[in-house]
Amino acid sequence: MLYNLSLHLNAFYVPAAMTLAGAFVFISLIKEKKDERKRA
């Protein structure tokens, strides 16, 4: 049972972590572009 639970958590946690990481990179890229526009 515990093994099944950990598999289930992994199936949810891994995509969630990847989505969070992708969103974080995306937001930081947008912030950098906005800063460049301000400087220019």
N, C-alpha and C positions, 0 to 999 in steps of 0.2 A: 504493500500500500504506500509506504513512504517513497519507494522508488518511483511509483506511478506519479505521485504528487510532485516530486522533483522534476520529472520529465515534463509534466504539465506546466510547472512554473517556468522551466527553461523555454518551452514553446512560446510562452507569453513574454518572458523577460528579455530574451535576446532581440526579437524584433522591436520591442519597446525601447531598449537601450540604443539600438541602431537608429531608430527614428529620432530619439532625443539628441544623439550625437549629430545627426544630419541637420536637425533644426538649429542646433547651436552653431555649427559651421556656417549655415545659411545666414543666420542673423548677424554673425560677426562680419561676413562678407558684405552684407548690405550696409552695416555701420561704416565699414572702411570706405565704401563707395560714396556714402553721404559726406564723410569727412573730406575726401578728395575734392568733391564739388565745392565745399565751403572754402577750401584753400585756393582753388583755381580762380 
